[in-house]
């Protein structure tokens, strides 16, 4: 990723996302946050980016930032839950997956959403 970024003068957000996710996996939350913040600013409607940034914030102890970022991600897809990550996201390492899910829980995401409020009298 570092070489791809050096060679491409117009770094796309996906490069920053992948490199940020790799830094997060290695426990380097500060570098992950740097890349992921840049990626989110380049592509603010890509929910997966926002979730990794929320996890990196939570992992670094920036819980208020993590909760704000998680709320931004949920605004894009209010029905999203942590169960979706287990079913769909391509994370094979169980330790990494559990760390990611744990950080997202600290950011305020839930395994399942609460039932919708029924406004009928």
BAFI-3210 file (N, C-alpha, C; in Angstrom, 3 decimals, decimal comma, padded with zeros to 6 digits):
// residues 121
n [1|2|3|4|5|6|7|8|9|10|11|12|13|14|15|16|17|18|19|20|21|22|23|24|25|26|27|28|29|30|31|32|33|34|35|36|37|38|39|40|41|42|43|44|45|46|47|48|49|50|51|52|53|54|55|56|57|58|59|60|61|62|63|64|65|66|67|68|69|70|71|72|73|74|75|76|77|78|79|80|81|82|83|84|85|86|87|88|89|90|91|92|93|94|95|96|97|98|99|100|101|102|103|104|105|106|107|108|109|110|111|112|113|114|115|116|117|118|119|120|121]
n.u [000,816|001,938|003,796|002,053|000,669|002,767|003,376|001,123|-000,085|-002,604|-004,125|-006,532|-009,463|-009,807|-007,253|-006,256|-008,106|-007,600|-004,921|-005,246|-006,928|-005,149|-003,181|-004,793|-005,348|-002,813|-002,646|-001,849|-003,267|-003,148|-001,899|-003,714|-006,024|-005,217|-004,992|-007,608|-009,274|-008,579|-009,469|-012,239|-012,867|-012,489|-014,391|-017,193|-019,587|-019,228|-019,931|-018,449|-015,861|-016,336|-017,062|-014,681|-013,100|-014,504|-014,050|-011,250|-010,980|-012,291|-010,584|-008,342|-009,132|-010,636|-013,511|-015,773|-015,374|-015,493|-018,142|-019,516|-018,663|-019,654|-022,373|-022,619|-022,096|-024,283|-026,317|-026,203|-027,118|-029,543|-030,474|-028,341|-026,377|-024,156|-024,231|-024,387|-021,762|-020,477|-021,688|-021,144|-018,762|-015,379|-013,577|-011,345|-009,644|-010,164|-009,449|-008,907|-011,424|-013,003|-011,817|-012,372|-015,216|-015,620|-014,528|-016,311|-018,638|-018,001|-018,085|-020,734|-022,379|-024,767|-025,542|-028,000|-030,629|-032,938|-036,453|-038,615|-040,379|-043,792|-046,150|-048,891|-052,022]
n.v [-001,185|001,228|001,659|001,786|004,115|005,961|005,850|006,732|009,763|010,777|009,762|007,382|007,037|004,403|003,308|004,625|003,684|000,872|000,852|002,172|000,340|-001,787|-000,677|-000,370|-003,059|-003,869|-002,616|000,006|002,586|005,397|005,932|004,574|006,117|008,538|007,829|006,849|009,024|010,765|009,229|009,099|011,794|012,068|010,368|010,518|009,086|006,382|003,806|001,700|002,723|004,697|003,100|001,699|003,846|004,713|002,479|002,607|005,055|004,358|002,309|003,785|005,132|007,390|007,940|009,662|010,741|008,334|007,537|009,613|009,236|006,660|007,212|008,807|006,864|005,194|006,872|006,672|004,107|003,116|000,618|-001,027|-003,417|-004,930|-007,634|-007,826|-007,382|-009,744|-011,524|-010,547|-008,982|-009,308|-010,579|-012,703|-013,446|-014,392|-013,071|-010,453|-009,796|-009,920|-007,894|-005,678|-005,721|-005,361|-002,806|-001,360|-001,789|-000,320|002,117|002,465|000,933|-001,682|-005,200|-005,976|-003,983|-001,970|-002,683|-001,070|001,895|001,906|004,002|004,007|004,814]
n.w [000,000|000,767|-001,298|-003,503|-002,895|-002,967|-005,686|-007,000|-007,793|-007,303|-004,882|-004,267|-002,163|-001,360|-001,149|001,097|002,922|002,970|003,842|006,303|007,617|007,799|009,495|011,754|012,302|013,083|015,461|015,529|016,153|015,905|013,411|011,834|012,255|011,075|008,295|007,844|008,499|006,424|004,259|004,774|004,519|001,818|000,792|001,979|002,119|002,291|004,112|005,320|005,615|007,558|009,711|010,274|011,007|013,279|014,921|015,174|016,507|018,924|019,774|020,371|022,547|022,175|022,730|022,497|019,911|018,522|018,956|017,710|015,063|014,585|014,724|012,455|010,515|010,933|010,128|007,417|006,963|008,687|009,557|009,943|011,704|014,151|013,722|011,011|010,204|011,013|009,244|006,646|006,248|005,140|007,161|008,359|010,445|013,660|016,080|015,280|014,242|016,585|018,096|016,466|016,479|019,235|019,633|018,057|019,508|021,803|020,593|020,406|018,764|018,186|018,596|017,568|016,305|018,158|018,333|015,954|016,770|017,339|016,182|016,338|017,938]
ca.u [000,000|002,807|004,337|000,961|000,395|003,887|003,376|-000,087|-000,189|-003,997|-004,421|-007,968|-009,825|-009,678|-005,878|-006,186|-008,920|-006,883|-003,755|-005,759|-007,391|-003,943|-002,623|-005,695|-005,117|-001,526|-002,726|-001,329|-004,492|-002,865|-001,697|-004,999|-006,908|-004,746|-005,412|-009,059|-009,862|-008,397|-010,347|-013,624|-013,046|-012,540|-015,555|-017,969|-020,790|-018,825|-020,161|-017,388|-014,787|-016,740|-017,034|-013,284|-012,638|-015,122|-013,332|-009,912|-011,168|-012,576|-009,362|-007,370|-009,717|-011,379|-014,870|-016,712|-015,182|-015,967|-019,617|-019,960|-018,414|-020,615|-023,669|-022,553|-022,235|-025,667|-027,182|-026,196|-027,880|-030,045|-030,764|-027,078|-026,046|-022,894|-024,453|-024,089|-020,315|-020,161|-022,210|-020,769|-017,422|-014,371|-012,563|-011,178|-008,911|-011,148|-008,998|-009,126|-012,870|-013,516|-011,337|-013,143|-016,576|-015,555|-014,338|-017,566|-019,572|-017,632|-018,516|-022,178|-023,165|-025,420|-025,639|-029,258|-031,308|-034,183|-037,618|-039,117|-041,453|-045,092|-046,800|-050,352|-052,579]
ca.v [000,000|002,409|001,854|002,222|005,513|006,759|005,854|007,335|011,132|011,025|008,614|007,205|006,767|002,970|003,067|005,088|002,758|-000,389|001,084|002,467|-000,925|-002,554|-000,062|-000,726|-004,480|-003,981|-001,915|001,363|003,356|006,773|005,934|004,161|007,280|009,489|007,365|006,703|010,366|011,259|008,454|009,535|013,135|011,888|009,562|010,549|008,242|004,969|003,420|000,843|003,624|005,330|002,095|001,452|005,032|004,646|001,445|003,115|006,044|003,637|001,607|004,738|005,776|008,601|007,394|010,654|010,743|007,039|007,546|010,527|008,600|005,558|007,820|009,192|005,627|004,715|007,756|006,164|002,859|002,975|-000,771|-001,748|-003,935|-005,665|-008,968|-007,703|-007,528|-011,182|-012,225|-010,034|-008,415|-010,351|-010,620|-014,125|-013,606|-014,228|-012,078|-009,151|-009,600|-009,627|-006,550|-004,729|-005,690|-004,776|-001,359|-000,793|-001,769|000,839|003,291|002,586|000,074|-002,813|-006,446|-005,868|-002,724|-002,030|-002,677|000,250|002,416|001,871|005,256|003,890|005,061]
ca.w [000,000|000,801|-002,636|-004,370|-002,577|-003,485|-007,148|-007,540|-007,287|-006,908|-004,025|-004,038|-000,767|-001,047|-000,699|002,490|003,707|003,154|004,697|007,634|008,200|008,145|010,707|012,854|012,597|013,767|016,733|015,389|015,985|015,478|011,951|011,249|012,283|010,067|006,961|007,752|008,444|005,054|003,381|005,000|003,936|000,365|000,428|003,223|002,105|002,302|005,501|005,837|006,059|008,806|010,775|010,673|011,732|014,610|015,682|015,496|017,571|020,169|020,154|020,914|023,725|021,792|022,701|021,956|018,459|018,023|018,959|016,663|013,765|014,466|014,415|011,045|009,734|011,064|009,352|006,043|006,919|010,059|009,897|010,082|013,036|014,228|013,145|009,582|010,039|011,093|008,063|005,330|006,115|004,871|008,219|008,684|011,701|014,734|017,057|014,659|014,179|017,933|018,469|015,662|017,019|020,569|019,492|017,558|020,646|022,618|019,829|020,549|017,881|018,851|017,843|016,842|016,569|018,919|017,433|015,546|017,603|016,663|016,534|016,384|019,285]
c.u [000,866|003,371|003,246|000,650|001,519|003,816|002,184|-000,247|-001,605|-004,492|-005,929|-008,250|-009,639|-008,261|-005,731|-006,976|-008,155|-005,686|-004,192|-006,242|-006,207|-003,277|-003,470|-005,464|-003,834|-001,512|-002,166|-002,501|-004,232|-002,681|-002,966|-005,939|-006,502|-005,220|-006,926|-009,772|-009,743|-009,329|-011,801|-013,849|-013,136|-013,825|-016,486|-019,225|-020,467|-018,859|-019,018|-016,203|-015,124|-016,701|-015,603|-012,727|-013,234|-014,392|-011,948|-009,986|-011,395|-011,331|-008,322|-007,918|-010,484|-012,859|-015,873|-016,605|-015,722|-017,486|-020,161|-019,802|-019,368|-021,998|-023,724|-022,737|-023,672|-026,644|-027,262|-027,044|-028,394|-030,325|-029,510|-026,872|-024,699|-023,040|-024,147|-022,590|-019,929|-020,581|-021,519|-019,316|-016,375|-013,240|-012,452|-010,489|-009,874|-010,735|-009,235|-010,615|-013,421|-013,049|-012,153|-014,561|-016,609|-015,388|-015,611|-018,641|-019,280|-018,021|-020,037|-023,013|-023,658|-025,409|-026,898|-029,898|-032,559|-035,357|-038,069|-040,290|-042,736|-045,877|-048,312|-050,866|-053,011]
c.v [001,257|002,699|002,346|003,690|006,413|006,905|006,579|008,752|011,511|009,812|008,489|006,822|005,294|002,628|003,456|004,156|001,471|-000,196|001,398|001,213|-001,812|-002,001|-000,420|-002,179|-004,669|-003,250|-000,505|002,300|004,775|006,836|005,507|005,356|008,288|009,084|007,336|008,057|010,945|010,543|008,891|010,921|013,063|011,203|009,444|009,683|006,750|004,504|002,586|001,676|004,220|004,347|001,807|002,656|005,051|003,630|001,933|004,188|005,345|002,928|002,520|005,486|007,049|008,238|008,394|010,725|009,453|007,026|008,470|009,868|007,431|006,095|008,269|007,962|005,126|005,605|007,298|004,909|002,567|001,538|-001,622|-002,196|-004,638|-007,074|-008,959|-007,897|-008,998|-011,930|-011,821|-009,579|-009,528|-010,373|-012,062|-014,380|-013,366|-013,198|-010,656|-008,827|-009,218|-008,260|-005,485|-004,592|-005,054|-003,267|-000,698|-000,786|-000,568|002,146|003,444|001,735|-001,151|-004,040|-006,434|-004,540|-002,967|-002,059|-001,252|000,637|002,442|003,098|005,151|004,124|003,793]
c.w [000,000|-000,590|-003,590|-004,142|-003,089|-004,999|-007,762|-006,976|-006,846|-006,127|-003,826|-002,580|-000,406|-000,593|000,770|003,406|003,999|004,077|006,132|008,347|008,594|009,398|011,920|013,275|013,393|015,107|016,710|015,105|015,492|013,963|011,233|011,166|011,221|008,673|006,828|007,749|007,035|004,090|003,532|004,399|002,411|-000,079|001,638|003,236|002,052|003,757|006,079|006,337|007,413|009,971|011,221|011,428|013,141|015,484|016,091|016,588|018,906|020,673|020,769|022,131|023,434|021,628|022,148|020,431|017,852|017,936|017,889|015,291|013,544|014,129|012,952|010,145|009,771|010,303|007,892|005,892|008,329|010,490|010,086|011,528|012,986|013,661|011,645|009,325|010,068|009,833|006,772|005,206|005,998|005,904|008,682|010,016|012,865|015,785|016,542|014,625|015,549|018,421|017,753|016,224|018,410|020,521|018,969|018,638|021,541|021,927|019,841|019,625|018,642|017,950|016,992|017,214|017,407|017,940|017,127|016,443|016,783|017,110|016,561|017,803|019,989]
res [x|x|x|x|x|x|x|x|x|x|x|x|x|x|x|x|x|x|x|x|x|x|x|x|x|x|x|x|x|x|x|x|x|x|x|x|x|x|x|x|x|x|x|x|x|x|x|x|x|x|x|x|x|x|x|x|x|x|x|x|x|x|x|x|x|x|x|x|x|x|x|x|x|x|x|x|x|x|x|x|x|x|x|x|x|x|x|x|x|x|x|x|x|x|x|x|x|x|x|x|x|x|x|x|x|x|x|x|x|x|x|x|x|x|x|x|x|x|x|x|x]
***
